[in-house]
Amino acid sequence: PSPELGGKGRMTFLGFKVFDAELYAPEGNYSPAAPFALKLTYLRSFKGKQIAESSVKEIRRLGGVSDAQLAKWQAQMEAIFPSVTPGQSITGVRTGSGHAEFYLGNRKLGTITDPAFTKKFFSIWLGGNTRNPQLRAKLVGSGS
């Protein structure tokens, strides 16, 4: 409902530009329990499998998920995430029902309906234990 840009920032790793991130939320106000969209515009080429593997690695680092559950989520992500080239965007949407929908541009790629996945996946960038707190602050605001 009425999504507005809440914040944006750039992810770099070892000096390499990885992606630009934009967070959209109702009236621009992010809440992890409400609908929002996180758009990642890639600045390098990545295979879909690499994106899924990197996501699993970060979810494992955050903790609280069994290896069996991670394997299931990885298979689901590998089936959804396409390979990307610089300038392409994948947008993840947290729906009102807690599902995660993924889009390449305006084309829907797929949905993962497990609310636990949705919470852990978006925590990679938006959670309090993110690897990149500076990017999180730019996306959600330092007060969140």
C-alpha positions in Angstrom: 0.0 0.0 0.0 1.3 3.4 -1.1 5.0 2.4 -1.3 7.5 5.2 -1.0 11.3 5.1 -1.0 12.4 4.8 2.6 16.1 4.8 2.0 18.9 3.7 -0.3 22.6 2.8 -0.2 25.4 0.9 -1.9 26.9 -2.4 -0.9 30.6 -2.8 -1.5 32.8 -5.7 -0.7 36.6 -5.4 -0.5 36.3 -2.2 -2.5 34.2 -3.7 -5.3 30.7 -2.2 -5.9 28.2 -5.1 -5.6 24.7 -3.6 -5.8 22.7 -0.5 -5.0 19.8 -1.1 -2.6 16.5 0.7 -2.2 13.9 0.0 0.4 10.2 0.9 -0.3 7.6 0.8 2.5 4.2 2.4 3.1 4.8 6.1 3.3 8.5 5.2 3.4 8.2 3.9 7.0 9.9 0.5 7.3 8.5 -2.1 9.8 9.7 -5.7 9.6 6.2 -7.0 10.3 4.5 -4.9 7.5 4.7 -5.1 3.7 7.9 -3.7 2.1 10.1 -4.1 -0.9 13.9 -4.3 -1.1 15.2 -3.7 -4.6 18.8 -4.7 -5.4 20.3 -3.3 -8.6 23.4 -5.3 -9.4 26.6 -3.6 -10.4 28.4 -6.9 -11.3 27.3 -10.1 -13.0 26.2 -13.0 -10.7 24.8 -16.4 -11.4 21.5 -17.1 -9.7 23.1 -20.0 -7.9 25.8 -17.6 -6.5 23.0 -15.3 -5.2 21.3 -18.2 -3.5 24.5 -19.6 -2.0 25.5 -16.2 -0.7 22.0 -15.7 0.9 22.3 -19.1 2.6 25.7 -18.3 3.9 24.4 -15.1 5.5 21.3 -16.8 6.9 23.5 -19.4 8.5 25.7 -16.7 10.0 22.6 -15.1 11.5 21.8 -18.4 13.2 18.8 -20.3 14.4 18.1 -22.3 11.3 18.8 -26.1 10.8 21.0 -27.4 7.9 17.9 -29.2 6.6 15.9 -26.0 6.5 18.7 -24.1 4.9 19.0 -26.8 2.2 15.3 -26.5 1.4 15.5 -22.7 1.2 18.6 -22.9 -1.0 16.8 -25.2 -3.4 13.8 -22.8 -3.5 16.1 -19.8 -4.1 18.1 -21.5 -6.8 14.8 -22.3 -8.6 13.8 -18.6 -8.4 16.9 -16.4 -8.7 18.1 -15.8 -12.3 21.6 -14.8 -13.3 22.0 -11.1 -13.4 24.2 -8.6 -15.3 25.1 -5.0 -14.3 22.0 -2.8 -14.2 19.5 -5.6 -13.6 17.4 -5.5 -10.5 15.9 -8.2 -8.3 13.2 -7.0 -5.9 12.1 -9.0 -2.9 8.7 -8.1 -1.5 7.5 -9.0 2.0 3.8 -9.4 1.6 1.1 -8.7 4.2 0.9 -12.4 4.8 4.6 -12.7 5.4 5.5 -14.4 2.1 8.6 -13.4 0.1 7.9 -12.6 -3.6 10.7 -12.0 -6.0 10.7 -10.0 -9.3 13.2 -9.3 -12.0 12.2 -5.9 -13.2 8.4 -6.2 -13.4 8.4 -10.0 -14.0 7.5 -12.2 -11.1 10.1 -14.9 -10.5 8.5 -16.8 -7.7 7.3 -16.9 -4.1 8.6 -18.6 -0.9 5.6 -18.9 1.4 7.5 -19.7 4.7 7.3 -16.7 7.0 10.5 -17.9 8.8 12.3 -17.7 5.5 11.0 -14.2 4.8 12.2 -13.0 8.2 15.6 -14.5 8.0 16.2 -13.5 4.3 15.4 -9.9 4.7 17.4 -9.8 8.0 20.5 -10.2 5.8 20.2 -6.5 5.0 17.6 -5.1 7.4 18.1 -7.1 10.7 20.0 -5.8 13.7 22.7 -8.4 13.2 23.4 -7.5 9.6 27.0 -7.7 8.3 26.6 -4.2 6.9 25.1 -1.9 9.6 25.9 1.2 7.6 23.8 0.1 4.7 21.0 -0.9 7.0 21.0 2.6 8.6 20.8 4.2 5.1 17.9 1.9 4.2 15.8 1.9 7.4 17.1 5.0 9.1 19.4 5.0 12.1 16.5 5.2 14.6 15.0 1.8 13.5 
